[in-house]
C-alpha cells in the first residue's frame, strides 16, 4: 500500500494507521503490539433470530437480504485531516455504505479524534437514503460499528447489565455491575444458531489476554457483544455442529439493537430499530494495560463533543396539555478547537421566539432549555436551531372512553352517515367479553367513534392509534379504509392480537373543523376479542 493511502497518528506508546481507501482505522498498535484484525465499520446486520426468520410473522430477514444489509461495502467520498486542538487530531471520512448493485444505502460520516492520551473518540452519523427507507417496512436488527480484534483477546469484561445476555425488551431483573467471562462463554446454543450474547446499558467493555488489550466506552452507554464465531459462519450455520471458531474476535459496539419479542410475538414497536432518520452516536476506544482500571478510565472527562458532526443535537420536546406548558431542550457542542460563544435559537413554525447563549471550551457540551406556554389549537413545528423539528399537536384528542359497538358484520357500518343511535355504548379499552358479554367464537364485531378535528389542523396527515385488537381489524375513517392488521378468514386467517395499531390518514380523508367517524371491523378467531388494550389516541400530526 502506498504511503499516500494511509494516515498515521502516533504518540507515547501508540501508533494508529487509517486507510484512506477503506475509510477506516486499520491498525491500532500499543507498544508495537497490534490489537486490530479489522477496524470499525458501520454495521446494521445481525444474524436473524427465529422470530425474524419464520413465516408466521413478516420474515423481516427477507427484506434485509433484498436490501443487501448482509453484504455492505464502503465507498469513500472524501477524507480530511486536521489538528483541532492541542494533541487532538481529527480524521474525517465521508462515505457511502451499500451492497454492490443495490440502491439502498447509508450516507455515513466517521469522525475520528485521536488524543495525546491514546484515546480514540469515534463519532458516527449514518443517514439512510429513500431507497433504503422504502426497502425496510419493519425494522433492522441493529445499528453500530463492528470491528475484529486479534484472536488472543479472549477475556471479555463489561460494566452493564448481566451476566447473561440481555436485549432492550429482555433486561428487567438483571443487575448492572461488572461482569466477565471468556468470549466463548457468551455463546447461547439456540436450537438454530442466531444472534446471541448482547449486553445492554454497557458503559465500558474490555477484551484482554492477561497483559492488556482494548477498552471500549459508551457515551453514555452501548449495546455490546463479543463473538468467537465469524459473522459469516453464524449466518450460514443451521445446527450447532456447524459452528467453528473464527480467526478473530468480533466486537459489536451498537448504538441501538432491536428487541427479540416472544414466541410467537413480534418485537413491540418501542423496541425496534427503524431506519427512518439519521443515527448519530459516539464510542471511545483505547489500548488497555493490565494495570489500568477501565472503571477509572470511563470516568474521565474526555472531549467527546469533538466526535460529533453537529453543533446541536438530542432535541427533546415535552408538552403538558393540561397546563399548556411546552418544555424544549437540546445539547449544544463546541466541536472546534477554540473557546466559543454559541447562540441556540428556539424556533416555532420557523420563527425564532427565544435564544440562549452559552460559552463552551473546545470539545465540551451543555444542554439549553426553554419554557413556553401554548394555549391555542394548532399543529406547530418546534425545534432548536436547524435540528429536525418535532410536531406539537394541540389540543389532545384521546380515543379512550366511550365507543359504540355492534355484534356481527356488515360493511355498510363503515359509512359516516350511518344511523348508529341504537348501537350499544361501551367503554374502551376492554375485551368485548367483558363490556358486552360477547363470548361466542369465532365472531365479528364493529366499533364506531365520533370526534371533532380542529380546523387549525387542516392540511396535515394524522396518526391515529387504535390500540391492541384481538384478533384482526380493518379500520375506516369517514368511510375510507386507513389500515388493516392481521388477516380475515376470507383471505386466510392470521391473528395479530398482540400488535398495537397506529394508522396514518391523509388530510383529504379528514373533515377538519367538523365531525369525523372512526369505524373498526374486528374478527375474533378465539379467546378474547375486541379492542382490549391501548394506546387509544392521542391523535397527533404525522411527521
N, C-alpha and C positions, 0 to 999 in steps of 0.2 A: 504494500500500500504506500502511495506517495505521501511524503510528509505534509504536502499541501492538503491532503484529505483528512488530516487529523488535527485536533486541538489538544494540547497537553497543558494541564494545570498541576503544579507541584508545590509542596510546602514541606514543613518539618515532618518527616516520616511518612509522607504520602505522595502518590503520583497518580493522576486520573487522566484517562485518554477518552476523547469524544470523537466519534466517527461522523464526519460531515455528510458522507454519502448515506449512511444508515439513519442518521439523525438521532443518535442516542449515545449515552455513556457506554463504552465497550470494555474499559479496563479500569479497575479500582485496586491499586496496589498499596498495601500497608507494609512499610519496611521491605519493599521489593517483593512481597508475597501477594500473589494475585487472589482476589476474592471472587470475582465475577466469572461466570462462563458466558453469560449474555446479559446485557444491560436492560434497564427498564423500557417497556414499550406499552402503549395503550392496549388494554385487553378488555373485551366485553363478552368473551366466550367463557362458559363453564360447561363441563360435561353435563348433559341434561339429567335431572333427577327423574325418577319414574313418572311423576305427575306430568312432566313436560314431554314425555315420550309416548304416552298411551292415547288411544283414540277416543276414550270416554270424554276427554276434555278437548282442548283446541290443538293438542300436539304441537306446542309452541316451537319445538326444535325444528320443525319443517320450515317455518319462516326464517329461523336463524340461519339454517344452512342455505336456503334460497338466496338470502341476502349476503352470504359469504362471511358471516361472522366467525366461522371456524378457520378461516384461511386469510386473515387480514394481512396486508403488506403496507409498508410505509413509503411514501414518496416525499422527498424533502423539497420544499419550495423556496426556502431561504434560510440562511444561517447568519447569525451576528454574534460578535464577542465584544465585550466592553468591561471596563473596570467601573463599577458603580459606587464604590466606597473603598475606604482603606481595607485592604485584604478581603475584598469581595469581588469576585469575577463572575459576570453574567454571560451565560451561553444560551442563545435562544434558537430553537428550531421551529420553523413553521412548516407543517407537514399536512399531507392528505393521507388518510388511512382508509383503505378499501381492499376488497378482494379483486384479483385480476378479472377484468371483463365485466365487473358489476358497477352499476351506477350508484348504489348505496354507499355512503362514505361519511367519515367524520373529518372535519377540519380541526386539526389538533396542534396546539401550541405547547411546546415544552420549554419551561423557563428554569434552567439550572443555575444555581448560585453556589459557588464553591467558596467557603470561608477559610480564613487562615488557620482555623482550628481543625480543618479536615472534614468538617461537616458539609454535606451537600443538601441544599434545600431545593426540592423539585416541585414546581407548580405546573399543573396540567389543566388545560382547558380544551375540552372536546365538544364540538358542535355538530350534531347530526344534520345532514342535508335533507331536502324534501323527499328524495328517493328513499332514504333510509326510514324516515318517519312513516312513509306510506307502506313500506315493506313490513313493518312491525306493527301488528294490530293489537298486540297484548303487552308483552314486556320482554326485556333481555335479562340474562342471568346475573350480570354484574357490570360494574364499570370501575376500572382502576388501572394499575400498572402491574405487569408481570416481569420478573427477572429470574435468571438462573444463576445459582451460586455453585462454587466448586463442591464436589461430592463429599469432601471430608467434613463439611459443616453440618453434622447430623444431630447436634443437640439444639432443641427448639424450646425457647422460653418466651413467655409473654406476660404482660400485665394487662388483664382484661377479664372477660368472663371465661369460666372454665370449671374443671379441667376438660370436660367433654366438649364435643363440637356444639356450637350454638349458631342460630340464624336469627334474623330480625324478629321472626314470629315464633321462635323456639328458644327463648333465652330466660324466661322467668324461672326463678328457682335456682339459677346458677349464680355463683358468687364472683364478684370482682376481686381479683387478687393476683399474686404471682404464681403462675403455673408452668409446668415444663414436662418434657419427655423427649424421646428421640423422634426424629421425623417419621420414621416407620410406625411409631406408636400412634400417630394421628390417623392412620388408615381405619376406615369403618367398613367392614365386609358386608355391604348390602347384597341382596340376592343377585342383583345385576350391578356391576361396578358403575359408579356415578360420582358426581361431585361429593366431596366429603371434607370434614375437618375444619370448617370455617370457625373462626373465633370472632365474636363481636365485642364492640366497645374496647378495643385494644389501644392503649396509649403508647406502648413500646413492645417490640419483639426482637429477639436476637437469635441468630444461628451461629453456633460456635463449635470448636473442635478441641477445647481444653486449653488452648493457648490464645484464643481470641476468635474473632470472626467479624460479623456485620450486625449492626443495630439499625432498626428502622423505627421511626417515630411518627405518630399520627398528630395531626394538627386540626382539631383537637383529638380525634380518635379515628380508628380504621377498623375494617374487617380484614383479618389476616388468615392465610392458610399456607402451610408448607407441605409439599408432596415429594415423596421419593419416587413417584411414578411420573413418567413424562406425560404431558397433556395428550399427545398422540396415542400413546398406549392406553390411557384411561378412556379415551373416546372410542377406541376400537374394541376393547375387551367386552365380551358378553358374560364371561364367567371368571371367578377368582383365579383359576389356574392359568389364565392368560395374562395375568398381571406380572410385570417384570420390573426390577429395579432400574431406574434411569441412570444416566451418566452424570447427572447434576441434580441439585436440589431446586425445585421450582417454588418460588416465593410469590404469592399473590398479595398485593397491598391494595385493598379495594376501598374506594370512596363510598360505594353502595353495593349491596347484594340483595337480590330478590329472595324472599322467604320460600318455604318449602310446602306450605299448605298441609293438607292431611290426605287420607285415602278414603274415598275419592273426592277430596275437596280442594279446589283450586286455591292458590295463594290469594289472600284478601288484598283488595286494591291498595291499602295503605302500606303494604309490604312489597310492592312491585317497583322495579326499576324501569321506568318508562322513558324512552328516548324522544321526548317532545320538546327539549330545550337543551341549552348548553350545560355540561357538567364541569365544575371547577373545583379543584382540590389541591392540597399541598401535602407532601410527605417529606420526611427527613431521613437521610442515610448517613452512616458514619462507621468507619472501621472501629473495632472494639478490641481492646486488650483484655486479658484475663483479670487484670486488677481493677478495671473500671466498672463502676456501678451504672447500669442502664437507667435505674430509677433516678439517680442523681443527674445524669445527663439529660433525662427527659424534662427536668425541672429548670433547666437553664432558660434564660430569656434571650432566645435567638431572634434575629430579624426576619421572621417568617413573612412579613409583609413584602419583602423583596420578591418572593416567589409567586406573587400574583400578577397577572397581566392587567388587572383592573384596579383603579384607584378606589372605586366604590363597589360594594357587594353586600351579600347577606341581608337583603331587604326584608323587613317584617312589617306587616300591616295588620293591626287589630282594631276591631270596631265593636263597641258596646251599643247595641241597638236600643237599649232601654234609656241610656243617658245621652246618646248621640255623640259620644266621645271617640275620637279617632286617635290612635297611637301609632306612630310610624318611627322606625329606626333603621339605620344602615351602618355598616362598617366603612370607615374611611382609612385608607392606607397611604403612606408615603413610600412609593416604590422607587423613588430616585435616590441619589447619593448625597443630597444636601438637605438641611432643615428647610421646612416649607410650611407656609400657611395655606390651608386648603379650604375653599368655600364649599359647603354642602347645601344645595338648594332643595327644599321640599316643593314638589310640583303636584298640582291637582288640575287635571284636564289640560296639561301643558303649560299652565301658568304658575310662575314662582310665587308662592304665598308666604314663605319664610326661608331664612338662611341661617345656618350655623357655621362659624369659622373656627377651625381647630389648628393648633400648631403641633407639628409632628417632627420628630427626629427621623433620619433615614432608616428605613426598614421597620418602622413601628406603625401601629394602627390604634384606632379607638372607635367607639361607637357613638353616633349622634342620634338624638331622639327629638321628636316633635309631638306636640299635642294640639288637636284642633277639635272644634265642635261642628258636626254636620247635622242639620235639622230639617233639611228639605229632601223630598223624594228625588231619586235620580240614580244613574249609574256613572260613577266617577273613576277616572284613571288616576291612581296615586303612585308616586314614585319619588326617589331621591336622585338628583342629577338626571342621568340618562339610563338608569337601570330599567330593565323591562318592567312596565307598570303592572300593578295589581288592580283588579277591578273591584270597586266597592259598590255594593248593591243596597240601596236604601228605598223603602223600608224592608224589613224582613217579612217574607211570606212563608209561613210554616204550613205544611200539609198534614201534620199530625192532628188528631182530634176527630171531629165528626165527618163521616162519609155516608154515601148512600149505597146500599147493597141489594143485589137481586140474584137469586139462585137461577141455575140453568144457563142457556146460551142462545144469544140472538144478536147477530151483527148489527141490527138496526139500533141497538142500545149504545153504539158509539156516537150517534148523531147529537150535536149540541142542542138541537131543538126538541129532543125527546121529552115528553112529559114524564118525569120521574118522581112526581109528587107522592105516589103511592109506594115508593121503594122504602125498604127498611133503613132506619138511621142507625149507624154503628159507630163505635169509637175505635180508631186505629192508631198504632199497630196492634193487631191481635189475631190469633187463629180464628177462622170462621166457625170452628167447632165451639169456641168459647163465646164469640159475640152473637152467634145465631143458631147454635146447636145444630150445625150443618155437618153431620157425621158420616154421610154416605161416601162411598168411594167406588170407582173414580167418578168425578163430577166436575162441572163447570160452574163459575160464578162471575158476576160483573160488579165492579165498583165505579162510582162516579163522584166527582168533587167539583163544586162550583167555586170560583175565586176570581178576584179582580186584579188585573195587572195595571200598575200606574201608567198614565200616558207619558210620563217623563222617561220611561224605559224604551220608548219607541225606537225601532231600528236595530235593537240588539238581539242576538241569539241568546237563548236562555238554557241553563242546565236545570233539569227537574229531577231531583232524587225521589224515587218512589219506593224505597225500602227493599226488604227481602221478601220474596214472593215464593210460595210453595204451591205448584212446582214450576209451571211455565206461564209466561204472560205475553200479551200483546197490549201495548199502551197507545192511546189515541189522545190527541189534544184538538179540540174543536173539529172532531171527525177525521183528522188526518193522522195516520199511523206515524209515531215518532220513535218506536223501538220495540224490540222483542228479545226476550232471553229465555232459553230453553226451546223445546220443540213440541208441538201439539201432535196428538195421535194421528191426525190426517196426513202428517208428513214424517211419521216415525218418532214416537215419543222419546224425549230425553229431558230429564229433570235438571233444573238449575236452582234448586231450593235454597242453596247457601249463598247465592250471589246477591249483593246489594245492587239495585238498579239505579242508574243515573243516565237519563236520556237528554239529548240536546235537541232543541226545537228551533227552527229558523224563524226569523221575525215575520215572514209572510203568513205563518200559521198562528200568530198570536194576535189577539184582539186587545191592543193597547188602549187603556183608558176605559175598558168595558169588561163584561163578564166573559170568563173562559171556562170550558168544561173539560176536565180530565176524565177519561173513561178507560178502565183497565179490565181486560178479559183475562181470566185466570183458569187454568186447568190443574186439578189436584189428582195425581195418579194414585195416591195412597198416603196414609198417615195424616199429618197436619195439612192444613190448606189455608189459602188466603194471604193477605198482606200482614205477615206476622211480626216483622221486625223493621227497625229504622235503618238509615235515616229517612224520614218523610219530610223533605224540604231541609233547609230553606231553599227557595228558588233563587238562583243567582245568575248574573250575566256570564255567558260563556267566554273564556279567554280567546 
